[in-house]
Amino acid sequence: MLRAPAFWRGDGPAARLLAPFGALSGAIAQRGLRRAAPRAVLPTIVVGGPTAGGDGKTPTVIALAALLAAQGERPALLTRGYGRRNIRAAPFVVDAAATVDETGDEALLLARHGLTIVGADRAASAELARDMGATALILDDGFHSRRVAPDFSLLVVDADYGGGNGRCLPAGPLRAPLAAQFDAADALLVIGDGAAGARLAAIAERPAFPAALLTPPTAQKFAGLRVVAFAGTARPEKFFRSLESIGAEIVARRSFADHRRFSRRDMAVLAGLARRSQACLVTTEKDAVRLPKNAPHVDVLPVDLVFADAGALAAVLADALRRARLNPVS
């Protein structure tokens, strides 16, 4: 649980010092990407990001679920439940009574948009999804684990960040060498219009679909409002920029480690800062599910992922699902 360090954007002394460790972790991760895995009992779309976090995987999974549902599919969203504390051996469906301790934060968000199953055993989760009436699977962040073979792999790229300094963890943000990740992907989804994303799309030799993270009209309530903005995400600056883009006046910003479980003390400090600044507290949707009980009021900035050409991506996904069904798992 970390926040992306600044040196991951450049190739400075820290990155070069850690380069041998990055080369080792990259080699191990590359072998993992090439590992053979069994297919699941349902057609499977796998979503991943090239870096350690903040690429936009969760909103992508949500948007893909809506796209498949519009085609008449009944997608199930599978996740390992990163950050959950109550570990169950068997996979389970996330219901309305679930807590962040049971599921992790991402699963709670996904469950608002479709059948969501948490489990470390992806094959068992797939069987549960089939039994629940699902017709297809979307694996949240299953790109690198390779526990089940994908019928279609989508690599999600933040166009502003790209691959950072191009080095693997811990020397840089990459989970595996870029070339190996491109080889394992069927297509890229490039979120935003930054130059870094355009460079990756140009060298990937894979179809690249553009998309954008947009705030809905309801977010205009923050325009001109004084806010104390806080986030526990891999790249909190994305959240701050979104607030500024709709005209919010950020009087203070606080960044926490990714997946931070906010304590009562955290919230008391933030609430005190907001009172002194005559401002309101604002955070992300993912952070909101990790707030403690009886926390002071916090507004949430929603974002939606919008595909530039939803029809083109839908056609590619439909073809992948069709081909998977021509060769079903026995």
N, C-alpha and C positions, 0 to 999 in steps of 0.2 A: 504494500500500500504506500505509494509514493507520489510525489509531484515531479513532473518532468524537469530535471535541472537545466539551467540555462546553457550549460556547455554542450548539451545534446544538439543544439542548433548549429554549433560551429566545431571546427577541428583544432581546438586550442590545446594547451598543455595537458589538461585533465583528460581529454579524450585520447590523446596520444599515449599518455601514461597507462591508461586502461586498455589500450588497443589489444595487447596479447590476450587478455581475458575475454575481450569481445570476440576475437577470432576463434577462441576455443568454444565459447557458448554458441557462436554462429554455426560452427561445424557440427556441433551436437544437434542443434535445432534443424539444420539442413537434413541430417539423416532422418530425423523424425518426420519431416515433410514427405520424405520418400517412402516411408513405411507403408507396407500393404495393410489394408484393413478390410473387414467384411462389409458388404452393403447392408443397409437397414431394410426393414420390412416394408417401408414406404419410400417413395421418391424423396430425395434429400437435397436440400439447398443449404450450403454451408457458408457462413459469413465470417470474415476475419479482417483484421487490420494489420498493416505491416509493422506498427510500433507497439510499445508497451501499454498504450492507452490513449484515449482522446480522439480516436480517428472518426468516431460516429457510428459505431456498430449497432448500438441499441436502437437509435432512431431509424437506422436502415432496416433492421429486423421488423420493426413496427410497420414501416412503410411497405415492405415486401409482403407482410401478412395481409395488408389491405389490398394490395395489388392482386394477390392470389385469390382472395375472397371475391373480388370483383369478377374473376374468371370462373367462379363457381366451385373453387377448391375450398376445403376445410383444413387450413394449415394448423399444425401444432408447433408451438415455439418451445424448443428444448434448450435448457441451460444447465450448467453445473451448479449454479447458485453461488457464485463467488462471494466470499465473505460471510456465509451463513455460519452460525455457531452450533445449531442443533443438527447434527449430521444424522440423516436416516440412511440406512443401507439400501432400501428399495426406493425407486423413483416415486414421486407423488405429484398430484395436480395441485397447483397453487389456487387456493380459494379465497373468498372474501375475508375470511378470518385469519389469513396467514400474516405472520410478522416478519420483519426484516431479519430477526435472529434465525428464523426457520428457513428463509429462502434466499437471503441476500437482497440487495437493493434493486438490481436489474430485473430480477424475476418479478418483483412486485409491479414494476412499470410495465413489463411485457404482459402480465396477466390482465391489465386493463384493456388490452387490445386483442385478446384471443386466448384459446386454450394454451396454457403454459405448464410445462412439466419440468421439475427440478430433479436431477439425478446424476451421479457420477458415471453410472453405467449407461452410455448412450444407446446401446442396443436394447437394453431393457426399457429405457424411456421410450424408444421408438415403438416397442410392442404395446406399451401402455397407451400411447397415442393412437395406435391402430384400434385398440379395443374401445377407445373413447370416441371413435368415429372419424378420426382425422384421415385425410386423403394425401397429405404431403407434410414434410417436416422442414422447418427452418431451424438450423442450429446456430445459436448465438455464440460466437467466438469458438467454433469448433474447427477452425481452419488449421491450427497448428497441432492440435492434439491427435488428430487422425485416428480416433477410436472407431469411427465408421467411415466408409468410403463415400465421398460426395458424388451426387449425380450432376451437381453444378456448384462451382466454388466462386464466390464473389469477394474480391479484396477491396476493402473500403479505404480510401485515401483522403485525408484532410488536405485540401489543395494549398492551404497556407503553410502547413508544416511539412508535407511530403514525407520523406524518410529522414528528416532531421539532418544530422551530419553524415549519414550513410554508414555508420558503424553499428555493430550489434551490442546488445547489453553486456556489460555495464558502460562501455565506452560511448555508446550512443543509444538511440531508442529502438533500434530494429530488433524484432524477435528472431529473425533469421536473415541471411543475406538476401538482398532485394532480388537478385536473379533467381534464387531458389523459390522465393515466394511468387514471383511472376510465373515460373514454370508450373507451380501448383494451382494457379488460378485459371479459371475459364474467362473471367472478365474483371475489369476494374469499375468501381463506382467512385467518381471523383467529386467530392463535396466542396463547392466553392469554386472560385475562379483564380486562385493564386498561381504564381509561376512555378512553385515547387511541385504542385500537383500536375501541371501541364508537362513538366519535364519527365515525371514518372510515367505519365500516360504515353509520352512519345517513345520511351525506351522499352516499355513493357511488352510490346508486340502482342497485345491482347485487346479485344474490344473495350472501349472505355465509355461509360455512360455518365454524363454530367448530372449533378443534383445540387440542391441548395438546402441549407437549414434556415427556415424562415419563421419569424414570430407571427402568430395569428393576429387578426384585427383586435382581439381583446387585449393584447399587450400594449396597445396605445394608451392604456390607463397610466402607464409609467412615464409617458412623455411629460417633461417639465417637473417631475416629482423628484424630491431629494431622497436618495436611497443609500443605505449601507448594504453593499452587496457582498455576499460570502459564498464560497463554493469549496467543496472537497472533491475535486475532479483532477484528472491528469493534467489538463490544460485549462485552468480557470480563466485565463485571459480571453478565451472564446466567449465565455458567459459575460464577462465585463464588456467586451466589444458589442455584443448583442444588445445589452442594456443601453449603451451609449448611442447605438445606431437608431434607436427609437426615441431618443431625446431625453432619457433619464439623466439626472444630475447625480453622479456617484460622488458622495461626500467622503466615503471611506470604503475600501475594499479589503477583504480578508481572504487569504488563500489557506486551505488546509490540505492535508495529505489525501490522496485519492481514497474513496470509500470510507472517509472518516465517520465514525459513530459519534455524533455530537453529544457532549455531556451537558448536564444542567449548568455546570460552571461555564462552559463555552457559550451557552445561550444567555446566561446572565451577563457575561461580558459584552456580548454583541448587543443585547437589549439596552444596556447602559450606554454604549456608544451611540446607538440610535437615538436615545432620549436626549443626550447631550448635543447631538447634531441636528435635532428636530427633523429626523428622517425616519423612514420606514425600513424594515428589514426585507431583503429580497434574496432568494436563492434559486437553484435549479430544481427541476422536477425530481431528478435522481437524489439530490441532497435532501429534499423535503421528506422522503420516506425514511430517512435516517435521523430525523429530529426526535428528541426524547419526548415522553409523555409530559403533558402540561407545559410544553414550551411556549414562550411568548408568541404572539401572532407573527407569522412570516408569510409574505407574499411570494408567489412562485411565478417565474417567467417560463411559459410554455414555448416549445419550439416544435416545428413540424418539418420532416424531411420531404422535399418535393422533387420528383424526378423531372428533368428537363424534357424527356421524351418517354413518358410512361408506356406508351404503346409499343415502342421498340423493345424495351426491356421485357414487357409482358410477353411479347412474341418469343423472345429467346428463352424465357423461363418455361413457357408452355411447350416449346419444342424439347427442352431438357426433360420435363416431366413425361412427355409422350414417349421419348426414347427409353426412359427408365421403366415405364410400364410394359414396353415391348420385351423386356428382359427381367421379369419379376424375380424376386428372391423366393426360393422354394421353402 
